[in-house]
Amino acid sequence: MSNEDVLDEGIILELEQLDAGGSGGFLAQIIGVFEEQAVELLQQLEDSVRDEQVAQISALSHKLKGSARTVGGLRLGIHCEHLEQAARSQEIVDGATQISRIRNAYAELVVALHARLERP
């Protein structure tokens, strides 16, 4: 996957268009809410994988996938979808590695989102 796979610029442009004042405050607020929720979801997801709670893994990865896609998180959404599908079929293989991929994709997304906020 390339760096372009981290962030869907089309989603960001759509979010920017919702900013009535054009100040960029709306996008910053959406990103802040995403980060706050994602940190909590990531911890819960990691705990669920450690405890092998398949139903929780499915639900949490689905929720994180939706949150990621709302802010244009392509790669994070893909990794969450893979874990969600694995949990639904009860075929989670090496959950720790999958969580690591999700955490890395989250970190890349946060960097890309903040870089996007800094653009004029």
N, C-alpha and C positions, 0 to 999 in steps of 0.2 A: 504494500500500500504506500502511496505517496503522501506527502504533506497535504495535498489537496483533499485527501480522503478524511482529514481530521475535521474540517469545518465546511459546511454547505453555505457558501456565500449567498445563495438565493434566499435561504431562510433568514439570514441576517438582514438582507435588504428588505424583506417583508416586515420584519420586526421594526426596522428603522422607519418604514413608511407608517407604522402605527403611532409613531411619536409625533403627536399633534404640534408640539412646540418646536420640534426639530432640534432640540437641545442635546439629544443623545441620552437624556436622563432615563427614558423609558427602557432603552436597551440595557443600560447599566443596571437598572433595577431588576429586569428579567434575569440577567446574568447572575446578579447577587442572590436572588431567590434560588436559582438553579444550583449554584455552588453550595448554599446552605443545606438544601435538601439532599443533594448528591452526597455530601460528606456523611450525612446520617444514613442514607441508603447503602452506601458502600460499607460502612461498619456493620450494619445489620446483615448485609449480604455475606460479608466475610464470616460473621458469626454463624450464619445459617449453613454455609458450606462446611465450616469446621464441625458443626453439630449434625451434619448430614440431614437437615430438614428440607426435604425435596420440595414440598409444597411452598414453603417460605422462599426458597431459592427461586422458584418459578415466578412467584408473585413479585418479589423484590427486583429481580432482573427485568421483569416486564415494566415495572414502574420506572426504574432507572433508564431503561431504553426509551420510554416515552418522554421523560424529562430531557434526555440528551438530544433527542430528535427535535424537540421544541426549540432548542437553541442552535440547531444545526450540527449537532455532534454525530457525524457519520460513523467514524471508526468506533466510538464508544457504543453507539447504537447497535452496530454489527456484533461486537463482542457480547453485549448484553443479550442480544437475540440468540446467539449460539448457546449461551448458558441457559437461557429460558427454555429453548427447545430440548436441550439435554435433560433438564430437570423434568420437563413434561413427559419425556420418554423414559425417565428414570435411568438414564445412561450417562451420568456425570462421571467423566474420566479426568482425573487430576484436577480437582476443583481448585486447588491452591494456585496452579498455573493459570487457570482461567481468571481467577480473582486478580492475579498479578497483571494479566493483560488488560483487564478492565481498569485497574488502578492506573496503569501507564497511559491508557487511552484517555482517562479522565484528566490526568495531569497535562497531556498534550492539548486537550480541548481547552482547558483553563488558560493555558499560555496563548493559544490562538484567539480565544475570546477577548482576553485583555489586550492583546496586540491590536485586535480589531477596534476596540474601544478607543485606543490611542490615535487611530487614524482621523484625519480632519474630515 
